[in-house]
Amino acid sequence: MQRFVYPAIFYKDDDFYRVLFPDIELTTDGKIIEEAFLYAKEFLKQYFIHVLKYDFDFNMPTDFEEVKKGCKNDDVVMLIDVAVSEKDVK
């Protein structure tokens, strides 16, 4: 089992909460922040299943505090963690 922990930036955009993983340039969204969090977590897992399955290179996560420094005051930064098993990759 491999674990991946990446910072994600959550910001309000009209009627949605947008989520950006700046290190891997992925985005998703949800109507409420909890929904956006769940979508972000599942999206990150699917991303790493794909990366591992096809042996792609990927960026390492930036330090949480560095990501937070580059955000606006009303942005929320969270660490999203996922576990990918060998079974997931097959």
C-alpha positions as CSV (number, residue, x, y, z in Angstrom):
1,M,0.0,0.0,0.0
2,Q,1.3,3.4,-0.9
3,R,0.1,6.7,0.7
4,F,0.1,10.0,-0.9
5,V,-0.5,13.3,0.9
6,Y,-1.0,16.5,-1.1
7,P,-2.0,20.0,-0.2
8,A,-5.3,21.2,-1.8
9,I,-6.6,24.8,-2.0
10,F,-10.3,25.2,-1.6
11,Y,-11.9,28.5,-2.7
12,K,-15.5,29.7,-3.2
13,D,-16.4,30.4,-6.8
14,D,-20.1,31.5,-7.3
15,D,-22.2,28.5,-6.2
16,F,-19.3,26.0,-5.9
17,Y,-16.2,25.3,-3.9
18,R,-13.3,24.8,-6.3
19,V,-10.4,22.6,-5.3
20,L,-6.9,22.9,-6.8
21,F,-4.0,20.5,-6.3
22,P,-1.2,22.9,-7.3
23,D,1.5,20.3,-7.4
24,I,-0.2,18.1,-9.9
25,E,-2.4,20.7,-11.6
26,L,-5.7,18.9,-10.9
27,T,-9.0,20.6,-10.1
28,T,-12.4,19.5,-9.0
29,D,-15.4,21.1,-7.3
30,G,-18.5,20.5,-5.2
31,K,-21.6,22.4,-4.1
32,I,-20.5,22.4,-0.5
33,I,-17.0,22.2,1.0
34,E,-17.6,18.6,2.3
35,E,-18.7,17.4,-1.1
36,A,-15.6,19.1,-2.7
37,F,-13.4,17.4,-0.1
38,L,-14.8,14.0,-0.9
39,Y,-14.5,14.6,-4.7
40,A,-10.9,15.8,-4.2
41,K,-10.0,12.7,-2.2
42,E,-11.4,10.4,-4.8
43,F,-9.9,12.3,-7.7
44,L,-6.5,12.2,-6.0
45,K,-6.8,8.5,-5.5
46,Q,-7.8,7.8,-9.1
47,Y,-4.9,10.0,-10.3
48,F,-2.4,8.0,-8.4
49,I,-3.9,4.7,-9.5
50,H,-3.4,5.8,-13.0
51,V,0.2,7.1,-12.3
52,L,1.2,3.8,-10.7
53,K,-0.5,1.6,-13.3
54,Y,1.3,3.3,-16.2
55,D,4.5,4.2,-14.3
56,F,4.2,7.9,-14.9
57,D,6.4,10.6,-13.2
58,F,4.6,12.9,-10.8
59,N,5.5,16.0,-8.8
60,M,6.2,15.7,-5.1
61,P,4.0,17.7,-2.7
62,T,4.9,21.2,-1.8
63,D,5.2,22.0,1.9
64,F,1.8,22.9,3.4
65,E,3.0,26.3,4.8
66,E,4.4,27.3,1.4
67,V,1.2,26.6,-0.3
68,K,-0.7,28.5,2.4
69,K,1.5,31.5,2.0
70,G,0.6,31.8,-1.7
71,C,-3.2,31.8,-1.0
72,K,-5.8,34.5,-0.4
73,N,-7.1,35.0,3.1
74,D,-10.4,33.4,2.4
75,D,-8.9,30.3,0.7
76,V,-8.8,27.1,2.8
77,V,-5.7,24.8,2.4
78,M,-6.1,21.2,3.5
79,L,-3.9,18.1,3.2
80,I,-5.6,15.4,1.3
81,D,-4.3,11.8,1.9
82,V,-5.1,8.7,-0.1
83,A,-3.9,5.1,0.1
84,V,-3.5,3.1,-3.1
85,S,-3.1,-0.7,-2.9
86,E,-1.7,-3.1,-5.4
87,K,-5.2,-4.4,-5.9
88,D,-6.4,-0.8,-6.9
89,V,-3.7,-0.7,-9.6
90,K,-4.5,-4.0,-11.3
